[in-house]
Amino acid sequence: MSCSETDSATLANGVLTIDVGAVVANYRTLVAQVAPARCAGVVKADCYGLGADRIAPALWQAGCRDFFVALVGEGLALRDIVGPEARIYVLNGLPPGAESAAVSANLIPVLNSLAQCRAWKDTGLPAVLQVDSGMSRMGLSVADQQALLADRDLLESLDLVLLMSHLANADEPDHEGNFSQHADFLAASSLFPSLPRSLANSAGSFHGDRFHLDLCRPGAVLYGIEAGPRVSGIKPVVSLQGRVGQLRDIPAGAAIGYGYQFTADRRMHLATISVGYADGWPRSLSNRGAAWFGEQRLPIVGRVSMDSFVVDAGAVPELAEGDLVELIGPHQSADAVARDAGTIGYEILTNLGRRYHRVYRFSAGGAS
């Protein structure tokens, strides 16, 4: 049995609204910011949890031609979404045995090791070479770079179209690591002088021309996340509302939630919100986060549980069961929620679950 859009919203525990127009506006801001470098779109993790099937086509229509995913499976799914002409890069490279799947979907692997280079060399298809510039995560070490240069047969069999690395401290623009990584990457690029270069991620795209090089790879800022102190001109993309499941009054001395971590010191009017850590609302917000109703902040009292949390609703006697309260929106961004939870906005977005009713907006200029 199916239900209408209105029924779906009414039945859901909350409403997650995603402004695709704002994503497009953010992309256009970044295009202008990094020009004349090309601007890619990082759409891994289902566009940071927001829905690649809706967002990636809009980015394509806005002129994006370079898309980065993390995994082969993401690349296969994206190919069906954006069509045959898009350039789809797989950041984590290919696990052994995945080469034929990548070839069939015309994916461009990021080669992070000599083993990946050897496994790809007979395909004759484009690939990206990643070098480790100081993050010790993905990419060829200096020794591996030298070994690749020494193996002329291997090097000449690879159709390399880009050299890349990744900044570890881009969200701290004055961190020495940015400058040492930049220098090490330029040193590596001198060994492969014919290759276009890509170093800047979201925050790095706001570090100036010397970090832009030939291709920038913004991700989080497309989706309205604060990626660093120099990021500007980015529109919010997400709003989230949770539904009031129950209202109750408790006397002084009554405990609230698992573990009795909060005890009322007075008579209290409470609202139970039907959202919990199964929906990506962090347990670490227990006794420290909040919801909003109108202009009133409603502090969380007690622990956040799997499917619900409780707020002090004494300041809003007009609140009714079934009403929606703001969890992410004008009064608190995903980054503000993240700060309360002791994490980052990226984690908040990517953890938002599938139980919300999702609304996709296509505003002309994005959210204001």
C-alpha positions in Angstrom: 0.0 0.0 0.0 1.4 3.4 -1.0 0.8 6.7 0.6 0.7 10.2 -0.6 3.5 12.7 -0.1 1.5 14.5 2.5 0.8 11.2 4.4 4.5 10.3 4.2 5.4 13.5 5.8 2.8 13.1 8.5 3.9 9.5 9.3 7.6 10.2 9.4 9.6 11.0 12.6 10.8 14.2 11.0 11.4 16.1 7.8 14.8 16.5 6.1 14.8 19.3 3.5 17.6 19.5 1.0 18.0 22.6 -1.2 19.5 21.3 -4.4 19.5 24.9 -5.7 21.8 25.9 -2.9 24.2 23.1 -3.8 24.3 24.4 -7.4 24.8 28.0 -6.1 27.7 26.8 -3.9 29.2 25.0 -6.9 29.0 28.2 -9.0 30.6 30.1 -6.2 33.5 27.7 -6.1 33.9 27.7 -9.9 34.4 31.5 -9.7 36.7 31.1 -6.7 39.1 28.7 -8.3 39.1 29.9 -11.9 41.0 29.3 -14.1 41.4 25.9 -12.5 38.7 23.4 -13.1 36.3 22.7 -10.3 35.2 19.1 -9.6 32.4 17.9 -7.4 33.1 15.4 -4.6 29.9 13.3 -4.5 31.1 10.4 -2.4 29.0 8.8 0.4 25.8 9.5 -1.6 26.6 13.3 -1.8 27.5 13.3 1.9 24.3 11.5 2.7 22.0 13.9 0.8 21.2 11.9 -2.3 23.5 11.6 -5.3 20.5 10.7 -7.5 19.1 14.2 -7.0 22.3 16.3 -6.6 24.7 14.9 -9.1 22.4 15.6 -12.2 22.0 19.1 -11.0 25.8 19.6 -10.8 26.1 18.1 -14.3 23.5 20.6 -15.5 25.5 23.4 -13.8 28.6 22.4 -15.8 30.4 20.0 -13.5 32.2 17.3 -15.5 34.6 15.9 -12.9 33.1 13.8 -10.1 34.9 12.1 -7.3 33.6 9.1 -5.4 35.4 7.0 -2.8 34.5 3.5 -3.8 34.0 1.5 -7.0 30.4 0.7 -6.1 29.7 4.4 -5.8 31.2 5.0 -9.2 29.1 2.3 -10.8 25.9 3.8 -9.3 26.9 7.3 -10.3 27.6 6.3 -13.9 23.9 5.4 -14.2 22.9 8.8 -12.8 25.1 11.2 -14.7 25.6 9.3 -18.0 28.5 8.3 -20.2 30.3 11.7 -20.7 31.1 12.5 -17.0 34.6 11.8 -15.7 34.2 9.7 -12.6 37.2 9.2 -10.4 37.5 6.6 -7.6 39.5 8.1 -4.7 40.3 4.9 -2.9 41.5 3.1 -6.0 40.5 -0.4 -6.9 40.5 -3.4 -4.6 42.1 -6.5 -6.3 39.7 -7.9 -8.8 37.7 -4.8 -9.4 39.5 -3.7 -12.5 37.0 -5.2 -15.0 34.0 -3.5 -13.2 35.8 -0.2 -13.4 36.6 -0.7 -17.1 33.0 -1.6 -17.9 31.8 1.6 -16.4 34.6 3.8 -17.7 35.7 4.8 -14.2 39.0 6.5 -13.6 40.8 5.0 -10.7 43.1 6.9 -8.4 46.2 4.7 -8.2 47.5 4.8 -4.6 50.1 2.1 -4.7 52.5 0.3 -7.1 50.3 -2.8 -6.9 47.3 -0.8 -8.1 49.5 0.6 -10.9 50.5 -2.9 -12.0 46.9 -4.1 -11.9 45.7 -1.3 -14.1 48.5 -1.0 -16.6 47.1 -3.4 -19.2 43.7 -1.7 -19.5 45.1 1.2 -21.5 42.5 3.5 -19.9 43.0 6.8 -18.0 44.0 6.8 -14.3 45.1 9.3 -11.7 48.3 9.0 -9.7 48.1 10.0 -6.1 51.3 10.8 -4.1 51.6 11.0 -0.4 52.6 14.6 0.5 52.6 14.0 4.2 49.3 12.6 5.3 50.5 9.0 5.5 47.1 7.7 4.3 46.8 7.2 0.5 49.3 7.6 -2.3 52.8 6.6 -3.4 55.6 7.4 -1.0 58.8 9.1 -2.3 60.4 5.7 -2.6 57.4 4.4 -4.5 57.5 7.4 -6.8 61.2 6.7 -7.6 60.4 3.0 -8.2 57.7 3.9 -10.7 60.0 6.2 -12.5 62.6 3.5 -12.7 60.1 1.0 -14.1 59.7 2.6 -17.5 57.6 -0.2 -18.9 55.1 0.2 -16.1 55.1 4.0 -16.2 54.7 4.1 -20.0 51.9 1.6 -20.0 49.8 3.9 -17.7 47.6 6.5 -19.3 48.0 9.0 -16.4 45.7 12.1 -16.7 46.2 13.7 -13.3 48.6 13.9 -10.3 46.9 14.5 -7.0 47.5 14.6 -3.3 45.3 15.6 -0.3 45.7 18.3 2.4 45.5 17.2 6.0 45.2 20.6 7.6 43.3 22.7 5.1 40.8 23.8 7.7 43.6 25.5 9.5 44.9 27.8 6.8 48.1 28.9 8.7 49.1 25.4 9.7 52.7 24.6 8.6 51.5 21.3 7.3 49.7 23.0 4.4 52.9 24.7 3.2 55.1 21.6 3.6 52.5 19.5 1.8 52.4 22.0 -1.0 56.1 22.0 -1.3 56.3 18.2 -1.3 53.6 18.0 -3.9 55.3 20.4 -6.2 58.5 18.3 -5.8 56.6 15.2 -6.8 55.0 17.0 -9.7 58.4 17.9 -11.0 59.0 14.2 -11.5 55.8 13.9 -13.6 55.9 17.3 -15.4 53.4 16.5 -18.0 50.5 15.8 -15.6 47.9 18.3 -14.5 47.9 18.7 -10.7 45.2 18.6 -8.0 45.8 19.4 -4.3 43.0 21.6 -3.0 39.9 20.1 -1.2 37.0 22.2 0.1 39.0 24.5 2.5 42.0 24.4 0.2 40.0 25.9 -2.5 40.0 29.2 -0.4 43.8 29.2 0.2 44.6 31.1 -3.0 45.9 30.5 -6.5 49.0 28.5 -5.6 46.9 25.8 -4.0 44.3 25.7 -6.9 46.7 24.4 -9.5 44.7 22.7 -12.3 41.8 21.0 -10.6 40.1 21.6 -7.2 38.1 19.0 -5.4 35.5 20.6 -3.1 33.1 18.4 -1.3 31.7 19.5 2.1 31.3 23.2 1.1 29.0 22.1 -1.7 26.6 20.9 0.9 26.8 24.0 3.1 29.4 22.7 5.7 31.9 25.1 7.2 35.2 23.6 6.0 37.5 26.3 7.3 37.7 30.0 8.5 38.4 31.4 5.0 35.4 29.8 3.4 32.8 32.4 2.4 29.8 32.8 0.2 28.5 29.3 0.9 24.7 28.9 1.3 23.1 26.5 3.7 21.7 23.4 2.1 20.0 21.3 4.8 17.2 21.8 7.3 16.0 19.2 9.6 12.8 19.0 11.8 11.9 16.4 14.4 8.4 15.5 15.4 7.0 15.8 18.9 5.9 12.3 19.9 4.7 13.1 23.4 4.3 15.8 26.0 4.3 15.3 29.7 4.7 17.1 33.0 7.0 15.7 35.7 7.5 16.6 39.4 10.7 17.7 41.0 12.9 14.7 41.7 11.8 12.7 38.6 14.5 11.2 36.5 14.6 11.4 32.7 16.0 8.9 30.3 18.4 6.0 30.3 20.8 6.0 33.2 18.9 8.6 35.1 21.5 11.1 33.9 19.1 14.1 34.5 16.9 14.6 37.5 14.4 17.4 37.5 15.0 20.1 40.2 11.6 21.5 39.7 8.3 20.7 38.1 9.0 20.4 34.3 7.0 20.3 31.1 8.8 17.9 28.7 8.6 17.1 25.0 9.8 13.8 23.6 11.2 14.2 20.1 10.9 11.1 17.8 14.5 11.3 16.6 17.5 9.5 18.0 21.0 8.2 17.2 19.5 5.7 14.7 18.6 8.9 12.8 22.0 10.4 13.1 21.2 12.6 16.1 24.4 12.0 18.2 24.2 10.4 21.6 26.9 12.9 22.6 24.2 15.6 22.6 22.8 14.1 25.8 22.3 16.9 28.3 24.0 19.5 26.1 22.3 19.9 22.7 19.0 21.5 21.9 16.0 21.8 19.6 14.3 25.0 18.6 10.6 26.0 18.4 10.1 29.4 16.9 12.6 31.7 18.6 12.9 29.5 21.7 15.7 27.2 22.5 14.7 23.8 24.0 17.6 22.2 25.8 18.0 18.4 25.7 17.6 16.8 29.1 18.7 13.3 29.7 20.3 10.9 27.2 19.7 10.8 23.5 18.4 7.2 22.8 18.0 5.2 19.6 14.7 6.6 18.6 14.0 9.7 20.8 15.3 12.4 23.0 13.6 14.7 25.5 13.7 18.5 25.7 12.6 21.0 28.3 9.5 22.5 26.7 8.5 24.7 29.6 9.0 27.9 27.7 6.6 26.9 24.9 3.3 25.8 26.4 1.7 26.1 22.9 3.8 23.2 21.6 1.6 20.2 20.7 2.1 16.5 20.0 2.8 16.1 16.2 4.4 19.5 15.9 7.8 19.8 14.3 10.8 21.4 16.1 13.9 22.6 14.4 17.0 20.4 14.7 19.1 22.0 11.9 18.0 25.3 10.4 18.2 29.1 10.9 18.9 28.8 14.7 21.6 26.1 14.6 23.5 24.8 11.6 24.8 21.3 11.1 28.2 22.7 12.2 26.7 24.2 15.4 25.1 20.8 16.2 28.5 19.2 15.5 30.2 21.6 17.9 27.7 20.7 20.7 28.3 17.0 19.9 32.1 17.3 19.8 32.4 16.3 16.2 32.4 17.9 12.7 29.6 18.9 10.4 30.7 16.2 7.9 29.8 13.5 10.4 26.4 15.0 11.1 25.4 15.1 7.4 26.7 11.7 6.5 24.9 10.1 9.5 21.4 11.4 8.8 19.3 8.4 8.4 16.6 7.2 5.9 13.7 7.4 8.3 13.0 11.1 7.7 10.6 12.3 5.1 12.9 13.9 2.5 11.9 17.0 0.6 14.1 18.2 -2.3 13.9 21.9 -3.1 15.2 23.4 -6.3 15.4 27.1 -5.5 16.8 29.3 -8.2 19.5 30.8 -6.0 19.7 28.5 -3.0 18.7 29.0 0.5 19.1 32.5 1.8 
